[in-house]
Amino acid sequence: MLGVVATGAYGGAMTPTLPAGDHSGLGPGEVVTALIRACADRDLDRVCTLVTDDVVYDNVPIGVVHGPDGVRRVLSGGVTDAASQVEWVVHRQVEGGSTVMHERTDRFLVDGTWVEIAIAAVFEVRGDRVSLWRDYFDLETYRRQRPA
């Protein structure tokens, strides 16, 4: 799947239509797209249904968490919590077997200023859920954008 865009505000971009509840029968790329859409929408309950009970989420420059509760903890704090608006824009996405990789920009509107983080991500999908989620980004680029 190439050129998928999923953002919280949908930024005027076209997004694929995915089932809101049941995600059985989705291919690996569709599962990842649903996960990114749920993250951008800050729908943490939905995020947790899209990851395995033993998911490994490695926010590479920050650290690893395990399980849906760990994912929820990371996604509910920090810049996401401070933002009045969130957009996760996927620029390119490819999949091979159960592996999905993409480039995206995570955007957070904090105190009237957009903080933008360029991300390269890899996912492993087991069945219809993400079992490995690894985000690579430059922490210093993020820190330079945060209001003092």
JOHUTA-V876658 format. One record per pair of residues at least 6 apart in sequence whose C-alpha atoms are under 6 Angstrom apart, sorted by sequence separation. I is the first residue (numbers start at 1). J is the second residue. D is the distance in Angstrom with one decimal. If there is no record, write none. Layout:
((I:J:D) (I:J:D))
//
This chain:
((58:64:4.2) (94:100:5.8) (108:114:5.5) (124:130:5.8) (125:131:5.6) (57:64:5.7) (94:101:5.5) (108:115:5.1) (124:131:5.6) (57:65:5.4) (93:101:5.7) (107:115:5.6) (124:132:4.9) (6:15:5.9) (38:47:5.7) (93:102:4.2) (107:116:4.5) (123:132:5.3) (5:15:5.6) (56:66:4.8) (92:102:5.4) (106:116:5.7) (123:133:4.6) (55:66:5.7) (92:103:5.5) (106:117:5.1) (35:47:5.7) (55:67:4.9) (91:103:5.6) (105:117:5.4) (122:134:5.3) (54:67:4.9) (90:103:5.9) (91:104:5.3) (105:118:4.6) (121:134:5.5) (53:67:5.2) (90:104:4.1) (105:119:5.9) (121:135:4.5) (89:104:5.2) (104:119:5.2) (120:135:6.0) (89:105:5.1) (103:119:5.8) (120:136:5.2) (88:105:5.8) (103:120:4.7) (119:136:5.6) (88:106:4.4) (102:120:5.9) (119:137:5.0) (87:106:5.9) (102:121:5.4) (48:68:5.2) (87:107:4.9) (101:121:5.6) (86:107:5.7) (101:122:4.4) (86:108:4.7) (100:122:5.8) (85:108:5.9) (100:123:5.1) (85:109:5.1) (99:123:5.7) (83:108:5.4) (84:109:5.6) (99:124:4.7) (83:109:5.1) (98:124:5.6) (83:110:4.6) (98:125:5.2) (115:145:5.8) (6:37:5.2) (8:40:4.2) (7:40:5.4) (8:41:4.6) (40:86:5.7) (40:87:5.4) (40:88:5.5) (28:98:5.8) (59:134:5.9) (60:135:5.9) (55:131:4.3) (56:132:4.9) (57:133:4.7) (58:134:4.6) (59:135:5.0) (60:136:5.4) (52:129:5.6) (55:132:5.5) (57:134:5.8) (8:86:5.7) (9:87:6.0) (51:129:4.8) (52:130:5.9) (8:87:4.7) (50:129:4.9) (51:130:4.5) (52:131:5.3) (7:87:4.4) (51:131:6.0) (7:88:4.5) (7:89:5.3) (6:89:5.5) (5:89:5.4) (5:90:4.6) (4:90:5.8) (3:91:5.7) (3:92:4.8) (2:92:5.4) (2:93:4.9) (1:93:5.9) (2:94:5.9) (1:94:5.5) (28:125:5.7) (24:128:5.7))
//
